[in-house]
Amino acid sequence: MKRTEWLQETGKMRFEEAYQGYRKRNLTQSEAALLLGVCDRTFRRYMNRHDAGGLDALVDKRLVRRYRTGGHR
């Protein structure tokens, strides 16, 4: 497993733990955001992305390699 893949999977697991804590009302949004090392607003964005597309929606799109089909480089 590559480092970037490991980081993505670890991030998803950390989010899931914080998200479940928030949903069960064991954590506030601020506490869940603090666990993830992000601000409250970013945690809300993560929740919206998760609700719309599951854990796979949290993958950083900048890290996904895209291959060109033809054309110049």
Phi and psi in radians as a Rosetta constraint file:
Dihedral C 1 N 2 CA 2 C 2 CIRCULARHARMONIC -1.277 0.35
Dihedral N 2 CA 2 C 2 N 3 CIRCULARHARMONIC 2.781 0.35
Dihedral C 2 N 3 CA 3 C 3 CIRCULARHARMONIC -1.035 0.35
Dihedral N 3 CA 3 C 3 N 4 CIRCULARHARMONIC -0.749 0.35
Dihedral C 3 N 4 CA 4 C 4 CIRCULARHARMONIC -1.123 0.35
Dihedral N 4 CA 4 C 4 N 5 CIRCULARHARMONIC -0.684 0.35
Dihedral C 4 N 5 CA 5 C 5 CIRCULARHARMONIC -1.129 0.35
Dihedral N 5 CA 5 C 5 N 6 CIRCULARHARMONIC -0.726 0.35
Dihedral C 5 N 6 CA 6 C 6 CIRCULARHARMONIC -1.075 0.35
Dihedral N 6 CA 6 C 6 N 7 CIRCULARHARMONIC -0.763 0.35
Dihedral C 6 N 7 CA 7 C 7 CIRCULARHARMONIC -1.104 0.35
Dihedral N 7 CA 7 C 7 N 8 CIRCULARHARMONIC -0.713 0.35
Dihedral C 7 N 8 CA 8 C 8 CIRCULARHARMONIC -1.106 0.35
Dihedral N 8 CA 8 C 8 N 9 CIRCULARHARMONIC -0.801 0.35
Dihedral C 8 N 9 CA 9 C 9 CIRCULARHARMONIC -1.136 0.35
Dihedral N 9 CA 9 C 9 N 10 CIRCULARHARMONIC -0.721 0.35
Dihedral C 9 N 10 CA 10 C 10 CIRCULARHARMONIC -1.105 0.35
Dihedral N 10 CA 10 C 10 N 11 CIRCULARHARMONIC -0.728 0.35
Dihedral C 10 N 11 CA 11 C 11 CIRCULARHARMONIC -1.083 0.35
Dihedral N 11 CA 11 C 11 N 12 CIRCULARHARMONIC -0.702 0.35
Dihedral C 11 N 12 CA 12 C 12 CIRCULARHARMONIC -1.130 0.35
Dihedral N 12 CA 12 C 12 N 13 CIRCULARHARMONIC -0.724 0.35
Dihedral C 12 N 13 CA 13 C 13 CIRCULARHARMONIC -1.140 0.35
Dihedral N 13 CA 13 C 13 N 14 CIRCULARHARMONIC -0.729 0.35
Dihedral C 13 N 14 CA 14 C 14 CIRCULARHARMONIC -1.119 0.35
Dihedral N 14 CA 14 C 14 N 15 CIRCULARHARMONIC -0.738 0.35
Dihedral C 14 N 15 CA 15 C 15 CIRCULARHARMONIC -1.090 0.35
Dihedral N 15 CA 15 C 15 N 16 CIRCULARHARMONIC -0.795 0.35
Dihedral C 15 N 16 CA 16 C 16 CIRCULARHARMONIC -1.027 0.35
Dihedral N 16 CA 16 C 16 N 17 CIRCULARHARMONIC -0.713 0.35
Dihedral C 16 N 17 CA 17 C 17 CIRCULARHARMONIC -1.118 0.35
Dihedral N 17 CA 17 C 17 N 18 CIRCULARHARMONIC -0.804 0.35
Dihedral C 17 N 18 CA 18 C 18 CIRCULARHARMONIC -1.166 0.35
Dihedral N 18 CA 18 C 18 N 19 CIRCULARHARMONIC -0.714 0.35
Dihedral C 18 N 19 CA 19 C 19 CIRCULARHARMONIC -1.111 0.35
Dihedral N 19 CA 19 C 19 N 20 CIRCULARHARMONIC -0.784 0.35
Dihedral C 19 N 20 CA 20 C 20 CIRCULARHARMONIC -1.114 0.35
Dihedral N 20 CA 20 C 20 N 21 CIRCULARHARMONIC -0.712 0.35
Dihedral C 20 N 21 CA 21 C 21 CIRCULARHARMONIC -1.061 0.35
Dihedral N 21 CA 21 C 21 N 22 CIRCULARHARMONIC -0.688 0.35
Dihedral C 21 N 22 CA 22 C 22 CIRCULARHARMONIC -1.198 0.35
Dihedral N 22 CA 22 C 22 N 23 CIRCULARHARMONIC -0.790 0.35
Dihedral C 22 N 23 CA 23 C 23 CIRCULARHARMONIC -1.122 0.35
Dihedral N 23 CA 23 C 23 N 24 CIRCULARHARMONIC -0.601 0.35
Dihedral C 23 N 24 CA 24 C 24 CIRCULARHARMONIC -1.455 0.35
Dihedral N 24 CA 24 C 24 N 25 CIRCULARHARMONIC 0.042 0.35
Dihedral C 24 N 25 CA 25 C 25 CIRCULARHARMONIC 1.121 0.35
Dihedral N 25 CA 25 C 25 N 26 CIRCULARHARMONIC 0.467 0.35
Dihedral C 25 N 26 CA 26 C 26 CIRCULARHARMONIC -1.511 0.35
Dihedral N 26 CA 26 C 26 N 27 CIRCULARHARMONIC -0.373 0.35
Dihedral C 26 N 27 CA 27 C 27 CIRCULARHARMONIC -2.258 0.35
Dihedral N 27 CA 27 C 27 N 28 CIRCULARHARMONIC 2.605 0.35
Dihedral C 27 N 28 CA 28 C 28 CIRCULARHARMONIC -1.483 0.35
Dihedral N 28 CA 28 C 28 N 29 CIRCULARHARMONIC 2.962 0.35
Dihedral C 28 N 29 CA 29 C 29 CIRCULARHARMONIC -1.038 0.35
Dihedral N 29 CA 29 C 29 N 30 CIRCULARHARMONIC -0.710 0.35
Dihedral C 29 N 30 CA 30 C 30 CIRCULARHARMONIC -1.104 0.35
Dihedral N 30 CA 30 C 30 N 31 CIRCULARHARMONIC -0.729 0.35
Dihedral C 30 N 31 CA 31 C 31 CIRCULARHARMONIC -1.174 0.35
Dihedral N 31 CA 31 C 31 N 32 CIRCULARHARMONIC -0.727 0.35
Dihedral C 31 N 32 CA 32 C 32 CIRCULARHARMONIC -1.116 0.35
Dihedral N 32 CA 32 C 32 N 33 CIRCULARHARMONIC -0.737 0.35
Dihedral C 32 N 33 CA 33 C 33 CIRCULARHARMONIC -1.099 0.35
Dihedral N 33 CA 33 C 33 N 34 CIRCULARHARMONIC -0.703 0.35
Dihedral C 33 N 34 CA 34 C 34 CIRCULARHARMONIC -1.092 0.35
Dihedral N 34 CA 34 C 34 N 35 CIRCULARHARMONIC -0.697 0.35
Dihedral C 34 N 35 CA 35 C 35 CIRCULARHARMONIC -1.045 0.35
Dihedral N 35 CA 35 C 35 N 36 CIRCULARHARMONIC -0.619 0.35
Dihedral C 35 N 36 CA 36 C 36 CIRCULARHARMONIC -1.526 0.35
Dihedral N 36 CA 36 C 36 N 37 CIRCULARHARMONIC -0.202 0.35
Dihedral C 36 N 37 CA 37 C 37 CIRCULARHARMONIC 1.338 0.35
Dihedral N 37 CA 37 C 37 N 38 CIRCULARHARMONIC 0.528 0.35
Dihedral C 37 N 38 CA 38 C 38 CIRCULARHARMONIC -2.241 0.35
Dihedral N 38 CA 38 C 38 N 39 CIRCULARHARMONIC 2.974 0.35
Dihedral C 38 N 39 CA 39 C 39 CIRCULARHARMONIC -1.424 0.35
Dihedral N 39 CA 39 C 39 N 40 CIRCULARHARMONIC 2.932 0.35
Dihedral C 39 N 40 CA 40 C 40 CIRCULARHARMONIC -0.999 0.35
Dihedral N 40 CA 40 C 40 N 41 CIRCULARHARMONIC -0.752 0.35
Dihedral C 40 N 41 CA 41 C 41 CIRCULARHARMONIC -1.095 0.35
Dihedral N 41 CA 41 C 41 N 42 CIRCULARHARMONIC -0.715 0.35
Dihedral C 41 N 42 CA 42 C 42 CIRCULARHARMONIC -1.135 0.35
Dihedral N 42 CA 42 C 42 N 43 CIRCULARHARMONIC -0.695 0.35
Dihedral C 42 N 43 CA 43 C 43 CIRCULARHARMONIC -1.063 0.35
Dihedral N 43 CA 43 C 43 N 44 CIRCULARHARMONIC -0.729 0.35
Dihedral C 43 N 44 CA 44 C 44 CIRCULARHARMONIC -1.101 0.35
Dihedral N 44 CA 44 C 44 N 45 CIRCULARHARMONIC -0.686 0.35
Dihedral C 44 N 45 CA 45 C 45 CIRCULARHARMONIC -1.091 0.35
Dihedral N 45 CA 45 C 45 N 46 CIRCULARHARMONIC -0.762 0.35
Dihedral C 45 N 46 CA 46 C 46 CIRCULARHARMONIC -1.038 0.35
Dihedral N 46 CA 46 C 46 N 47 CIRCULARHARMONIC -0.741 0.35
Dihedral C 46 N 47 CA 47 C 47 CIRCULARHARMONIC -1.087 0.35
Dihedral N 47 CA 47 C 47 N 48 CIRCULARHARMONIC -0.748 0.35
Dihedral C 47 N 48 CA 48 C 48 CIRCULARHARMONIC -1.103 0.35
Dihedral N 48 CA 48 C 48 N 49 CIRCULARHARMONIC -0.750 0.35
Dihedral C 48 N 49 CA 49 C 49 CIRCULARHARMONIC -1.117 0.35
Dihedral N 49 CA 49 C 49 N 50 CIRCULARHARMONIC -0.723 0.35
Dihedral C 49 N 50 CA 50 C 50 CIRCULARHARMONIC -1.114 0.35
Dihedral N 50 CA 50 C 50 N 51 CIRCULARHARMONIC -0.796 0.35
Dihedral C 50 N 51 CA 51 C 51 CIRCULARHARMONIC -1.114 0.35
Dihedral N 51 CA 51 C 51 N 52 CIRCULARHARMONIC -0.571 0.35
Dihedral C 51 N 52 CA 52 C 52 CIRCULARHARMONIC -1.403 0.35
Dihedral N 52 CA 52 C 52 N 53 CIRCULARHARMONIC -0.590 0.35
Dihedral C 52 N 53 CA 53 C 53 CIRCULARHARMONIC -2.467 0.35
Dihedral N 53 CA 53 C 53 N 54 CIRCULARHARMONIC 0.221 0.35
Dihedral C 53 N 54 CA 54 C 54 CIRCULARHARMONIC 1.330 0.35
Dihedral N 54 CA 54 C 54 N 55 CIRCULARHARMONIC -2.966 0.35
Dihedral C 54 N 55 CA 55 C 55 CIRCULARHARMONIC -1.103 0.35
Dihedral N 55 CA 55 C 55 N 56 CIRCULARHARMONIC -0.562 0.35
Dihedral C 55 N 56 CA 56 C 56 CIRCULARHARMONIC -1.145 0.35
Dihedral N 56 CA 56 C 56 N 57 CIRCULARHARMONIC -0.378 0.35
Dihedral C 56 N 57 CA 57 C 57 CIRCULARHARMONIC -1.250 0.35
Dihedral N 57 CA 57 C 57 N 58 CIRCULARHARMONIC -0.234 0.35
Dihedral C 57 N 58 CA 58 C 58 CIRCULARHARMONIC -1.506 0.35
Dihedral N 58 CA 58 C 58 N 59 CIRCULARHARMONIC -0.139 0.35
Dihedral C 58 N 59 CA 59 C 59 CIRCULARHARMONIC -1.118 0.35
Dihedral N 59 CA 59 C 59 N 60 CIRCULARHARMONIC 2.325 0.35
Dihedral C 59 N 60 CA 60 C 60 CIRCULARHARMONIC -1.183 0.35
Dihedral N 60 CA 60 C 60 N 61 CIRCULARHARMONIC 1.977 0.35
Dihedral C 60 N 61 CA 61 C 61 CIRCULARHARMONIC -1.165 0.35
Dihedral N 61 CA 61 C 61 N 62 CIRCULARHARMONIC -0.364 0.35
Dihedral C 61 N 62 CA 62 C 62 CIRCULARHARMONIC -1.213 0.35
Dihedral N 62 CA 62 C 62 N 63 CIRCULARHARMONIC -0.356 0.35
Dihedral C 62 N 63 CA 63 C 63 CIRCULARHARMONIC -1.597 0.35
Dihedral N 63 CA 63 C 63 N 64 CIRCULARHARMONIC -0.146 0.35
Dihedral C 63 N 64 CA 64 C 64 CIRCULARHARMONIC -1.407 0.35
Dihedral N 64 CA 64 C 64 N 65 CIRCULARHARMONIC 2.129 0.35
Dihedral C 64 N 65 CA 65 C 65 CIRCULARHARMONIC -1.325 0.35
Dihedral N 65 CA 65 C 65 N 66 CIRCULARHARMONIC 2.298 0.35
Dihedral C 65 N 66 CA 66 C 66 CIRCULARHARMONIC -1.986 0.35
Dihedral N 66 CA 66 C 66 N 67 CIRCULARHARMONIC 2.357 0.35
Dihedral C 66 N 67 CA 67 C 67 CIRCULARHARMONIC -1.807 0.35
Dihedral N 67 CA 67 C 67 N 68 CIRCULARHARMONIC 2.396 0.35
Dihedral C 67 N 68 CA 68 C 68 CIRCULARHARMONIC -1.377 0.35
Dihedral N 68 CA 68 C 68 N 69 CIRCULARHARMONIC 2.619 0.35
Dihedral C 68 N 69 CA 69 C 69 CIRCULARHARMONIC -2.019 0.35
Dihedral N 69 CA 69 C 69 N 70 CIRCULARHARMONIC 1.672 0.35
Dihedral C 69 N 70 CA 70 C 70 CIRCULARHARMONIC 1.370 0.35
Dihedral N 70 CA 70 C 70 N 71 CIRCULARHARMONIC -3.061 0.35
Dihedral C 70 N 71 CA 71 C 71 CIRCULARHARMONIC 1.412 0.35
Dihedral N 71 CA 71 C 71 N 72 CIRCULARHARMONIC 3.124 0.35
Dihedral C 71 N 72 CA 72 C 72 CIRCULARHARMONIC -1.594 0.35
Dihedral N 72 CA 72 C 72 N 73 CIRCULARHARMONIC 2.765 0.35
